[in-house]
Amino acid sequence: MTQSTSPSSKPQPESDEVTLAECRKLVKQLPLSDHPGVFFEAADWFNQFASDENSEKRKFALVERGAEHGDLDCKFGLGFCYSYGLAVKQNEQQAIRLLRMAPQSCHAEAAYELGVIYLHGEGVRKDLKKAVQWLRIAADAGLPEAQYDLAVCCQHGEGVRKNYSEAVRWYIKAAENKDTDAQINLAGLYYEGNGTKKDLKKSLHWYRQAALNGDADSAYDVGLAYERGEGVKQDQRAAVRWYRRAASAGTIPAQVALGAAYRDGNGVRKNKSKAVLWLTIAAVQGDQTAMQDLREVTDSP
């Protein structure tokens, strides 16, 4: 269904407030023909080109009408709305009923939503076994967030027998699909040797991937690896580069480490002013090590 993307093509409400009842009345005038999917297409158009409160109500009214006429995509969309309370009062029981009808095209997403609902007991009785069943369906379909949640369940024995090897297997799948949390947890398991052989090179690899995805704490862990020579040749300059990256993003241990590097001249030219700067930043946030180091630096000649 081709629509113009120009601003003028956005539907404009006739008043400042459009009620859900008015939206329902409006969409009842749409021709149903033999294609109830037209409502899902219309809702999808609103999703792309309109983002105000009234458009949310219109989207809900459209998928609701399509669902009434049997469109499975609309039933999935409606279930999603009820699950998160989008333009309608949150109702997890209704969400579950609708999500169970999801078509193959939405099956993984629907299974994941059901898994999360049962995992956290959102509006229904918490049921970890059911959560794992649905998460596994979504994970098998390749959904990274489901693969991560399933790995966590396997690691901690939630709804399934604790199994570190199985956790590692699912973390790897999620990590390869660029899930940052999975990359961090996988790096930790390789570092400790839980569920897999201890492998500092692989640990460093996944911490680096998480850091490149924007996780500041992982950037600090990469710096530590270079400073200690864990999984890589010891390189103080590289350590400082990663510490600086993490410190600039607000990671307190990295700020302390960077301050210490400037104080001692490890991997960088000794610079008392910069040492004081980074240690002060960490100290004012309550870090005890930074406070102690700061006293020593300021007391030294």
N, C-alpha and C positions, 0 to 999 in steps of 0.2 A: 504494500500500500504506500504509494509515493506521496510525501507531504513536503511542502516548502519549509525550509529551516529559517526563513527570514523572521525577524522579530514581529513584523506585522501579522504573521500567520498565527501567532498565539491567540487562543480563545480569550476573549475579554469578558469578565463577569459583568452582568448588567447592574449589579449593586456591589457595595463593599463586602457584603456577607452573603454567601450562597450556602443554604442549608443542605444537608444530606438528603432530606425529603425532596427538595427541589431538583437535586441532581438525579434522583431515582425517577422522578416524573419526566425529566428531560430525556433520559436514555430509553424510556419506554416507547418513545416516539421513533426510535431508530428501527429501520426495517430488519427483521430477523432473517427472512428468506429461508434458505436451507443452510446458512453458514453462521452458526452462533459464534464462530471464531472471530467475527468482525469486531466483537466487543473487546476481545483481548488485544487485537491490533490497535483499536482506538485507544485503549488504556496504555498500551506501550508507547503510542505517539505522545500522549500526555506526559508519560514518564521521561521522554527524551527532551521535550520542548517546553514544558511548563513545570514550575516548581513551587508555586504559592500554595497556601492552605486550601483554596478553592479547587485547585487542580487535583489535590490529594483526594478530596471528596468525590470529584468527578471520576477519577480512576477507580475508586472503590465501587461507585455505583455501576460503572461499566463492567468490571469483572464480576460483580454480584449478579448482574443480569445475564451475562454469558454463562455463569455457573448454573443459574436456574434453568437454562436451556441445554445443559449437559456438556458444555465445553470444558474439557479436562484441564486445559491450560489456565482457564479462568478459575477453576476450582483450586488449583495450586496457588494462583495469585491471591485468591480470597483467603486460603488457609494461611498464607504468609501474612496477610493483613491482620487476621485475628491473632496470630502468634505474637506479633510485635505491637499490636494496638495502633495500626496505621489507619487513621480516619474512622476508626470504630473502636468500641471498648474491647480491651484485650480479653480473649476467651480461648484458653488453651484446649479445652475439650472440643470446641468447634474447629479449632486449627487442626487437631489430630484427625478428626473425622474427614476433613477436606484433603489434608496432605496425603492420607492413605490412598486417595484416588488419583494421585499425580500420574501423568502420562510418562512414557519412557523418556521423553525429551527433558523432563524436569525431575526424573526419578532420583538422581543423586542428591540434588538440592533438597527435595522433600524428605528423603531419608535422613539427611543431616539435620534438618529442622526438627524432625521427630526425635532423633537421638539427643539433641540438645535439650529439648523439652523434658524428656525423661531423665536425663543426666542431672539437671538442676532442680527438677520438681517444680517447674514453672506452671502453676495453675493445676497441676495434676500430682498424684502421689509419686514421689521419687522412686524410680525403678531402674537401677543400674544395669541389670541384665537386659532389659528391653532397650536401654540406651545403647549398650554395646552391640546388640543385634542390628539396630538401625545404623549406627556409626560404621559398622563393618560393611554394610551394603553400600553406603556412600563412599567409604574408603576404597573398596574394591572397584568402584566406578571412577576412581582417580581424583577425588576431591581432596585437596591438600589439608584443609582445615579438619576434615573428618579423619584423615590419616593421622594428624597430630593428636586429636582428642583420643582416638583409639590407642595410640602409643602410650599416652598418659595413663589410660585405664589399665593397660597391660603392665606398665611399670609399677603402678601402685596397687594393683589387684582390686580395681573397682569394677564390679559387675562381671569380672572374669578372673581366673586364677593368675596370681602374679607371675609374670614371665618376662624377664629382662631381655632375653633373646628376641622374643616377639616384639617387644617395645622397640628395640633397636631396628628391627626390620621395618616397622611402620614409620619410625623417625626418619630412616633413610629415604623412604618413598616421599614423605612430606618435605624433607630437606631438599631433595633433588627437584621438587616442585616449588622451590624458593620460599618455603614457609620459614620465617625467621626464628620463631619460637622452637620449631623442630631442630633447626640448625644449632641453636644454643644448647638444647638438651642433649642432642647427639654428641656434640663436642664434649660435654661434661661426662657422658657415659664412656667415651673413648679415653678421656683423661683418667678416670677412675678405674676403668676396666670392668665396668658393670654390664653384664649381658654380652660382652664381647671382649676380645683380647685388648689389653691396654695398648693404645697406639697414639703416641703424642703427635705424630705427623698428621694423622687424620683429625685429631682433636684441634690442632692448629688450623687445618684446612677449613673446618666448619666454623670455628670462631671467626676466621677471616671472612668467610662468606656472610656470616651474620653481621659483621662490622661493615662490610661493603653494602649491606642492605639497610644500614643506618642505625644499628644497635651500638650505642656508645660503650656499654659495659663490655661488649665483646671486643671492641677496639682496645680496651684496657687489657683484656686477657691476651690479645695478640702481642701487645707491648711486653707483658710479663714473659711470654714464651721467648721472645727475642732477648730479653734481659738475662733470662736463666739458661737459654740455649736448650729449650725443651721442644723437641720436634723440628728444630732448625738450628743452624749454626749461630752461636751467640753473636749478637750484633747490637751494641749499645745505641748506635745512631738510629737504627731502625726502631728500637724500643722507644726512643724519645719521640720519633715521628708519630708512632701509634698512641703514645701517652698524650701528646699534644692534641691529637684528633679527639681522643676521649675526654680530655680535660676541658677542651673548648665546648664540648657538648654537655658539660655539667657533671661528669663522673668524678666523685670526690676522691676515691683512691688514686685515680690517674692524676688529679691535681697535686696530690701529695707526692706521688712518684716523680712528676715533672719538676716540682719544686726541689726535691732531693737531687735530681739530676743536675739542675742548675747550681745547686749548692756545692756538689762534689765535683762537677765537671765531668760527669759520666755520659758520654755520647754527645756532649754539647759543650761549648766553651763555658767555663765557670762564670756565673753572673749573679752576684748577690741580690741585685735589685729584682731580677726576674724570679729568683728563688723566694724572696720575701713576698712578691706579688702572688704567686701560685699557692704558697703555704698559707697566706692570709685568706685567700678565697676559700680554701678548704677549712681553715680554722674558724671562720665566722659561721660556718655551717655546722660547727660542733665537733669536728674531727679531732680527737685527742692527740693522735700522732702528729698531726699538722701543728697543733698548739705547742707541743714539746719541741718539734724541729724548728719552729718559728722563734722560740725563745733562744735556742742555741745559735741560730743564724744572726739574730739581732744583737746577741751578747758578744759575738765574736768580733775581733777587730777588723 
